[in-house]
Amino acid sequence: GTLYANTPAAGGLWANALWQDWTRRLGRFALLALMVIILTIYIIFYKTPLLDDLTRAMALAALLGGCLAAVVLLAGVLQYNIHLALLPMAITAIILAIAFDRRFALSIGMILSLMASFLLQANLELLILLIIATFACVFPLGEIRTRSRLSILALHAAGISLIVEFMISLLLRKPTVFAMRDSFVAFASVFLAGLLVQAVLPMIERIFNIATGSTLLEWCDASKPLLRHL
């Protein structure tokens, strides 16, 4: 075995394997860069005013970058359960819908779902689940007039994610135990995302310089100093 490893043929096989590994890495980097370019072009064309507000633009970039970093950490590095990717994805989708609008949140969410699935080298199961969960979180989200609305929304979106994941697990013929486990992780991730956004909503409003309906209603309180002064 030692003699064969030192032969020219073995060296050629090693060099070929190394070349294939580097070309695979280069291909992945090129595809990821293409997705980033598509995301950037979409923001430039459909959210041009955003470029005039440096603070909001930097906050958006940090949000998207942090989302992908959290996806890789929770579902890739820790390797507990790949469905934990739903947690940062749902948080990001809800924040985008609050800070901008639902159309923008859905579009960015779709691109982020592709990027997250690509980074995790996941199968079609995760991609479908991420897209449906993003839709479930964003589409029903209208004006936030009460803090509890986010909790109710998160509960509904989590229920949809649970059902979708269980249906996909049945199609893939997963054992019942694993199907129930993955469905529970999907449910818990989306529901926790809504609770976390609800907890930091005032901070989100300050960072993105917005005011939700809930905040406006609070400002209408007659005990506020400004209203008392008026």
Secondary structure, DSSP 8 states (H G I E B T S, - for coil): -HHHHTSHHHHHHHHHHHHHHHHHHHHHHHHHHHHHHHHHHHHHHH-GGGGG-HHHHHHHHHHHHHHHHHHIIIIIIS-S-GGGGHHHHHHHHHHHHHHS-HHHHHHHHHHHHHHHHHHHT--HHHHHHHHHHHHHHHTT-----STHHHHHHHHHHHHHHHHHHHHHHHHTT--HHHHHHHHHHHHHHHHHHHHHHHHTHHHHHHHHT---HHHHHHHT-TTSHHHHH-
